[in-house]
Amino acid sequence: MTESQRPSGEYPMYPSYGNGDASYPPPPSYFPTPPAPAEPRHRAKRPVALLAAVAIASAVVGGGTAAFVGQLTHDSPTSTAGGVIPGTTVSQSSKGTVAGVAKAVSPMVVEVKASSTAGESTGSGVVITSDGEVATNNHVISGASSVKVTLSTGRTYTAKVVGTDPAKDLALIKLHGASGLKTATLGDSSALAVGDQVVAIGSPEGLTGTVTSGIVSALGRDVTVPKDDGNNQGQSQGQGQGWNAPGDGLWPFEFGGRQFNGDTGESTTTYKAIQTDASLNPGNSGGALINMNGEIVGINSAMYSASSSNGSGGSDAGSVGLGFAIPVNTLKADLGTLRSGGAA
């Protein structure tokens, strides 16, 4: 059949498919199906928006969880002596510098003035709770009828003695009406090594906020100090030195079989001390010995003054690089006892 012979209305001839004959077109499926209309763009955006919302929600939940965990970590100080009790520390940019340590920790070191019928002594202390708990030496407040504490800001509080432990030369006092105070970080004194750099902050000779620096000279020194409160009263308190030793205003101690700064008396106690060449002077007693991360590693407690061996009877000779501090781990282990009134 030729093209002219094909009935009208029928499909036109198409080339043959290998047999030389013309054939009708293939079934309608041969023709391509028109593409379906594209979906509106807003549908494609919905999953993205949903993912974004989920991501934001996850971030909020995650951040809240992290903040909560962080708060628990900060507000729940460890009870182990070797752990670190958190507080204010040196900023990351200032770590390892004396200036950074001084700026961070000075607000937590206070001046302590203890008054008795014999006069007034001056020492130092370290704020360990935001509501005004202050750690100091027992000999700073021993026998006091009233205690006043002055912050680095100049504000003065009256304080009560919460507990004392004469065997460790430690005491805990509490400021009346204090709140929101910056607190020191109590570090881990067992991590100290001979040669580590340290900073001392206190109120030597009543000069509040004095900063000195040095190194750890030795560890585990056996230092013997008076234990009986009665040995530490009298003439010294009238001189206002904060080292309650009879006669010269210095806190007596015994080391290596020799006595320094006067007679320790018959009732004594011995503790393992950190030796440092950071300059300590009368009034540093009860203040902070600090590592370069801004953590308290010791409570300064004893110093040797050349005047005690030259017969001058005064304290103006100052430090000769032989000072001792009670390890902060001793303080942390003793806090429960001090808060309950102290040891007998």
C-alpha positions in Angstrom: 0.0 0.0 0.0 1.4 3.3 -1.0 1.0 6.6 0.8 -1.6 7.8 -1.7 -3.5 4.6 -1.2 -3.7 4.8 2.6 -7.2 5.8 3.9 -7.5 9.3 5.0 -7.2 9.9 8.7 -4.8 7.0 9.2 -1.2 7.5 10.4 1.3 8.4 7.8 3.9 5.9 6.7 7.0 5.5 8.8 10.4 4.1 7.8 10.6 0.3 8.0 12.3 -1.4 10.9 14.6 -3.8 9.2 12.1 -5.7 7.0 11.8 -3.2 4.1 8.2 -2.6 4.8 6.6 0.4 6.2 4.8 0.0 9.5 2.5 2.0 11.7 3.9 4.0 14.5 4.6 2.2 17.7 2.2 2.3 20.6 1.5 5.6 22.3 4.1 4.8 25.0 6.7 5.5 22.3 6.0 9.1 22.6 7.8 10.7 25.6 5.5 11.6 28.5 5.6 15.3 29.3 7.5 16.0 32.6 5.4 16.5 35.7 5.2 20.1 36.9 8.0 21.0 39.4 6.8 21.1 43.0 6.7 24.6 44.6 10.0 25.7 46.1 8.5 26.2 49.5 8.1 22.4 49.9 11.8 21.9 49.5 12.5 24.4 52.2 10.4 22.7 54.8 12.9 20.0 55.7 15.7 22.6 55.9 13.7 24.8 58.2 12.8 21.7 60.3 16.4 20.7 60.5 17.4 24.2 61.5 14.8 24.2 64.2 15.9 20.9 65.5 19.5 22.1 65.5 18.6 25.2 67.5 16.6 23.1 69.9 19.5 20.7 70.3 21.9 23.5 70.9 19.7 25.0 73.6 19.3 21.6 75.3 22.9 20.8 75.0 24.0 24.2 76.2 21.6 24.0 79.1 22.9 20.6 80.0 26.5 21.7 79.8 25.8 24.8 82.0 24.0 22.6 84.5 26.8 20.1 84.7 29.3 22.9 84.9 27.3 24.4 87.8 27.3 21.1 89.6 31.0 20.8 89.1 31.6 24.3 90.4 29.2 24.3 93.3 30.0 20.8 94.6 33.6 21.0 95.8 35.4 17.7 96.2 35.8 16.4 99.7 39.2 14.7 98.9 42.3 16.5 100.1 44.0 16.0 96.8 41.3 17.5 94.7 40.8 21.1 93.7 38.0 23.1 95.3 37.1 25.7 92.6 36.8 29.4 92.9 38.2 32.4 91.0 41.3 31.6 89.1 43.8 33.4 86.8 42.5 34.3 83.3 43.8 32.1 80.5 45.7 35.0 79.0 47.5 35.8 82.3 48.3 32.3 83.5 51.9 31.8 84.5 52.5 35.5 85.4 52.9 37.0 88.8 50.8 39.9 87.7 48.0 37.6 86.6 48.1 35.7 89.9 48.1 38.9 91.9 45.2 40.4 90.1 43.1 37.2 90.3 43.8 36.2 93.9 44.4 39.5 95.8 40.6 40.1 96.3 40.4 36.8 98.2 43.2 37.6 100.7 42.1 39.6 103.7 43.7 41.4 106.6 42.7 39.9 110.0 43.0 42.0 113.2 42.5 40.2 116.5 42.1 42.2 119.7 42.6 41.1 123.3 43.3 42.7 126.6 46.9 42.6 125.7 46.6 44.6 122.5 46.0 43.9 118.8 47.7 41.6 116.4 47.6 41.7 112.6 47.6 38.7 110.3 46.0 37.6 107.0 43.4 35.1 105.8 41.9 33.6 102.7 38.2 33.7 101.7 37.0 30.2 100.9 33.2 30.7 100.7 31.1 33.4 99.2 29.2 34.0 102.5 32.4 34.8 104.4 34.3 31.8 105.6 38.0 32.7 106.0 40.8 30.3 106.7 43.8 31.6 108.7 46.3 30.5 111.3 45.3 29.6 114.8 48.0 31.8 116.2 46.6 34.8 114.4 43.3 34.8 116.3 44.4 32.8 119.4 42.9 34.3 122.6 41.2 37.1 120.8 38.1 38.7 122.3 37.2 40.3 119.0 38.2 39.8 115.4 37.8 42.3 112.5 38.5 41.5 108.8 39.2 44.0 106.1 38.8 43.1 102.4 41.0 44.3 99.6 38.2 46.8 98.8 38.6 48.4 102.2 35.3 47.2 103.6 35.6 45.9 107.2 33.5 43.1 108.8 33.4 41.8 112.3 34.0 38.1 112.5 33.5 35.2 114.8 35.8 32.3 115.4 34.0 29.1 114.0 36.7 26.6 114.9 40.4 26.2 115.7 42.9 23.3 115.4 46.0 24.3 117.4 47.7 21.0 116.5 47.7 22.1 112.8 47.9 25.9 113.5 44.7 26.4 111.5 41.5 28.4 112.3 38.3 29.2 110.5 36.4 32.5 111.0 33.2 33.7 109.6 32.3 37.3 108.6 29.0 38.7 109.8 26.6 39.7 107.1 28.9 38.9 104.2 27.6 37.6 100.8 28.7 37.4 97.2 32.4 37.4 98.1 34.9 36.1 95.6 36.4 32.8 96.7 39.8 31.4 96.3 40.5 28.1 94.5 42.0 25.6 96.9 44.5 23.6 94.8 46.4 20.4 95.3 49.6 20.8 97.3 50.6 17.2 96.6 51.2 18.3 93.0 54.0 20.7 94.0 57.6 20.1 93.1 60.7 21.7 94.3 61.5 24.7 92.1 57.9 25.5 91.2 57.2 29.2 91.1 54.9 30.5 93.8 53.4 33.8 94.9 52.7 34.9 98.5 50.0 37.5 99.3 49.2 38.9 102.7 49.4 41.9 105.0 53.0 42.2 106.3 53.4 44.9 108.8 49.7 45.8 108.1 50.4 46.6 104.4 47.3 44.9 103.0 47.6 43.1 99.7 51.4 42.9 99.5 52.6 40.5 96.8 55.9 38.7 96.8 57.1 35.8 94.6 59.7 33.0 94.8 59.9 29.2 94.4 59.2 26.1 96.4 62.5 25.5 98.2 61.7 22.2 99.8 58.7 20.0 100.7 57.8 18.1 103.8 59.8 20.1 106.3 59.1 19.3 109.9 58.2 22.6 111.5 57.4 22.8 115.2 55.2 25.6 116.6 53.6 26.4 120.0 50.3 24.6 120.5 49.2 26.1 123.8 47.3 29.3 123.3 48.6 30.7 126.6 52.2 30.8 125.2 51.2 33.2 122.5 49.6 36.1 124.3 50.9 39.2 125.9 53.6 41.5 124.7 53.5 40.5 121.1 49.9 41.4 120.5 50.5 44.9 121.6 53.2 45.2 118.9 50.6 44.5 116.2 52.8 42.0 114.2 50.4 39.1 113.9 53.1 36.6 114.9 52.1 36.1 118.5 55.5 35.4 120.1 56.4 36.8 123.5 58.7 39.8 123.4 59.5 40.4 119.7 56.2 40.3 117.8 57.3 37.1 115.8 55.7 33.7 115.8 58.3 31.3 117.2 59.0 28.0 115.5 61.5 25.2 115.6 63.2 23.6 112.6 66.1 21.2 112.4 66.6 21.2 116.2 67.0 25.0 116.4 64.5 27.5 117.6 63.7 30.8 115.8 61.9 33.9 116.7 61.8 33.1 120.4 61.0 30.1 122.6 58.3 27.7 121.4 57.5 26.7 124.9 56.7 23.2 126.2 53.4 22.6 124.4 54.2 22.3 120.7 52.9 20.7 117.6 54.8 19.6 114.4 53.5 19.6 110.9 54.9 19.0 107.4 55.5 22.3 105.8 56.2 23.8 102.3 59.4 25.8 102.4 59.6 28.8 100.2 62.0 31.7 99.5 59.0 34.0 98.7 59.5 36.9 101.1 57.3 36.5 104.2 57.2 39.1 106.9 55.2 39.6 110.1 51.6 39.9 109.1 51.8 37.4 106.2 50.8 34.7 108.7 47.5 33.1 107.6 47.8 34.5 104.0 48.0 32.6 100.8 50.8 30.8 99.0 49.7 30.4 95.4 50.8 28.5 92.3 51.0 30.1 88.9 47.4 28.9 88.0 46.1 31.0 90.8 45.3 28.1 93.1 46.0 28.3 96.9 48.7 25.6 97.7 49.5 26.7 101.2 48.7 28.9 104.2 51.7 30.9 105.2 52.6 30.2 108.8 56.2 30.8 109.8 59.2 32.8 108.8 62.7 33.2 110.0 63.9 36.7 110.8 67.6 37.4 111.3 66.7 39.8 114.1 65.7 36.9 116.2 69.4 35.7 116.3 71.2 39.0 116.5 69.7 40.2 119.8 68.1 43.3 118.3 64.7 42.2 119.6 62.9 43.8 116.6 61.2 42.5 113.5 62.6 45.1 111.1 65.1 42.7 109.5 62.2 41.0 107.6 62.5 37.9 105.5 65.8 36.3 104.6 64.2 33.8 102.2 63.2 31.1 104.8 59.5 30.8 105.1 57.1 28.0 105.7 53.5 27.3 104.7 50.9 24.7 105.8 50.0 22.6 102.7 46.5 23.4 101.5 45.6 19.7 101.5 46.0 19.8 105.3 43.5 22.7 105.4 41.0 20.9 103.1 41.2 17.7 105.1 40.6 19.7 108.3 37.7 21.9 107.1 35.0 19.5 108.4 36.6 19.6 111.9 37.0 23.4 111.8 33.3 23.9 110.7 32.2 21.8 113.6 34.1 23.8 116.2 37.6 22.6 115.8 39.8 20.0 117.4 40.3 19.8 121.2 
